[in-house]
Amino acid sequence: MASDHSLSGEAHPFLTPRGLWLQQSGRVDLPEGVPLRSTAPGPPQHPSRQHRVDDPDQSAHLPSGRPTSPEPPLLGRFDDSPLSPGTLQNIYPAKRFGDLAALRRKPLEPLFRSALAADPFWQPVDASEVSTAAGQDRPSQNIARAVGKLIIRLPINHGSPYASGSAFLTGPNTLMTCAHNLFDSNTRNWSRALEFYPGYDFYSDQPQPFARVLSAAIPKAYLENPLSNHDLAICRLDTNIGEHIGVELTPQVVEHVEFFDSARVDILGYPAGSGFDFGKQLWRSRGRFLFGVSGGGEDDFAPTFATDFGGGASGGPWVTRDPDSNRPVVVGVTSGHAKLRHDHAEPNLMSLTSALFSQRNLDRLDGDFAEHHF
């Protein structure tokens, strides 16, 4: 007699043998008296009082009750089926991850490391990186002061009055962030007001400098289609706070997503999750480049990196070192999470994506933009 391994308890890591059998057989035992939604016309009925219909012809004699509107279909279970050739569209795989299906088979924690940002921030990782190719020591750059927390006052019709994001100084009275910190593409409303706190540290006993956002420019394309490559914004502040801070960050043009195959990128921001102490201090995350994702057509491939950052980090800079000047430059702005497939039930990867800093995408902030005053 062959043994039934499905009932041995070894076929599933946490279901009981009976639970596994019920799942495999599709059988559900319900106690008498549990109210169920009836599939017959009319209002839902209690199962103990339902009319039993053995003959389909008798269904015409059942009470019709009030007409009911059709129920929306359920989403169903998550699609965890293996990726097959042709199922991924508008994805550019990183050289390190030619087999993108591997990204769905196990957690991505080994591919990134997140920690509080030190001050001064930009320090060599180990002794082998102390000297440049020319044999000179790298200058220490206190870039953490240029990155700050963005406090956002949301539209009146929003469920919560405030939200938070991240941003960074690009000049004495200008900062860069993501467009979705300023404009909600779902409700088609602008945020009501924004304040920027450079180098914000909740635990510091020093005065926290801040500036108010006076106006902002976002690509007109974002108003029509909120793709990651459109999720950029430049804001003008009410004071020259950058002169007081003494540090600013410069965006650098990146024409091809292949650049990230070899670039070492640090994502900076104020993620607001409990694992990051609710965004009270600046964090950094360094992860692997996973793939580029495009909206289709002529849209560029937006880079995607492994990280555990989430809400609150949006608008923070992606920093790397310019090999020519040996100075930190910005090559991305946090937009949102990424997924391999765009099915409704496809969960996000532990990742973030940014607009590709191509000349075309950056030019939208200079010429083809929509301006709003706060």
Secondary structure, DSSP 8 states (H G I E B T S, - for coil): ----GGGTT-SSSSS-HHHHHHHHHT-----TT-----SSSSS---GGG----SSGGGGGGS---S----------S-------TTS--SEEE-GGGS-GGGGGTS-SGGGEEEEE--SS-B--SSGGGSB-TTS-B---B-GGGGEEEEEEE--TTSSSSEEEEEEEEEETTEEEE-GGGTEETTTTEE-SEEEEEET--TT--S----EEEEEEEEEHHHHH---GGG--EEEEESS-HHHHH-----B-----GGGGGT---EEEE---SGGGGGGSS-EEEEE-EEEEE--STT---EEEEE----TT-TT-EEEEE-TTT--EEEEEEEEE---SS--TT----SEEEE----HHHHHTTTTSEEEEE-
